Amino acid sequence: QVQLVESGGGLVQPGGSLRLSCAASGFTFSSYVMNWYRQAPGKERELVATIGTTGGTTNYADSVKGRFTISRDNVKNTVYLQMNSLKPEDTAVYYCNVKRYAVYYWGKGTLVTVSS
C-alpha cells in the first residue's frame, strides 16, 4: 500500500526557511518521479517542484525558482523540499505526490504559514 507522509511545516516569518520531508513506503521509491504540490486557501492545487528518479533532474514553478530546492534520498525513501526566502504568498498546504500505474497518490499534507 502506497503511503506518503509529509512533515516539517509550521509558522515562519517572511524571509525565513523551512525544510519539508515526505517519507514514502509501499512502492519502489527509487523508480518513480516525485512531486511537491501546494494548495493555498481558495486556490487550486499547483505543482511546485518535480525530481527525477536519481535526483539529477529537477523542475520548479516559476514562482519558487531560486528559492526552493527539491531533493531525494533513495536510501531513506524520502523526498525533501528546502524552502528559503519564504513569502506570505507561499502560505499553503504542501503535498507530496507520486504517479504510479496511472494512479496519483497523495499524502495528507503539511501546513506552511508565512506571516509576521
C-alpha positions in Angstrom: 0.0 0.0 0.0 1.4 3.3 -1.1 1.9 5.8 1.8 3.2 9.3 1.7 3.7 11.2 5.0 4.7 14.8 4.9 6.3 16.7 7.8 8.2 19.9 8.6 5.5 22.5 8.1 4.9 25.3 10.6 4.7 29.1 11.1 7.7 31.1 9.8 8.3 34.8 9.3 8.7 36.3 5.9 12.3 35.7 4.7 12.6 32.6 6.8 13.3 29.0 5.8 11.7 25.6 6.3 12.5 22.1 5.1 9.7 19.7 4.3 10.1 16.0 4.3 8.0 13.3 2.7 8.5 9.7 3.8 7.4 7.2 1.2 6.6 3.5 1.5 4.7 0.7 -0.3 6.5 1.1 -3.6 10.0 1.1 -5.2 10.7 4.7 -4.3 13.9 5.0 -6.5 11.9 4.1 -9.6 9.5 7.0 -9.5 9.5 10.7 -10.2 8.4 12.6 -7.1 6.5 15.9 -6.9 5.6 18.5 -4.4 2.3 20.4 -4.8 0.7 23.1 -2.7 -2.8 24.4 -2.2 -3.4 27.9 -0.8 -6.8 28.8 0.7 -9.4 29.4 -2.0 -7.0 28.4 -4.8 -6.4 25.3 -6.9 -3.6 22.9 -6.1 -0.5 23.7 -8.1 2.7 21.9 -8.9 5.7 23.3 -7.1 8.6 21.0 -7.9 9.5 17.7 -9.5 12.5 15.5 -9.2 13.6 12.6 -11.4 14.4 9.1 -10.1 18.1 9.8 -9.5 17.8 13.4 -8.4 19.6 14.6 -11.4 16.6 16.3 -13.0 14.6 18.9 -11.2 11.9 21.4 -12.3 10.2 24.2 -10.5 7.3 26.5 -10.8 8.3 30.0 -11.8 7.0 31.4 -8.5 9.6 29.4 -6.5 12.6 29.2 -8.8 15.8 30.3 -7.0 14.1 30.0 -3.6 13.1 26.3 -3.3 15.2 23.2 -3.8 13.8 19.7 -4.2 16.0 16.7 -3.3 15.6 13.0 -2.5 17.3 10.2 -0.6 16.7 6.9 -2.3 18.1 5.0 0.7 15.8 6.7 3.2 12.9 6.7 0.7 12.4 10.4 1.4 11.9 13.5 -0.7 12.6 16.9 0.6 11.7 20.5 -0.2 14.0 23.2 1.1 12.2 26.5 1.1 14.2 29.7 1.6 13.3 33.4 1.4 9.7 32.5 2.2 6.9 34.9 1.3 3.4 35.3 2.6 2.1 34.0 -0.8 3.9 30.7 -0.1 1.3 30.0 2.6 -0.4 26.8 1.7 -0.8 23.1 2.5 2.1 21.3 0.8 1.5 17.8 -0.5 3.9 15.1 -1.6 2.8 13.2 -4.8 3.7 10.2 -6.9 2.1 8.9 -10.1 2.2 5.1 -10.2 0.5 3.0 -12.8 -1.6 6.0 -13.9 -2.8 6.5 -10.3 -1.9 9.6 -8.4 -1.1 9.1 -4.7 -1.1 11.9 -2.2 -0.1 12.5 1.4 -2.3 14.3 3.9 -0.2 17.4 3.6 1.7 19.7 5.9 0.7 23.3 6.5 3.1 26.1 5.9 2.2 29.6 7.2 4.3 32.6 6.3 3.4 35.5 8.5 4.9 38.1 10.7 
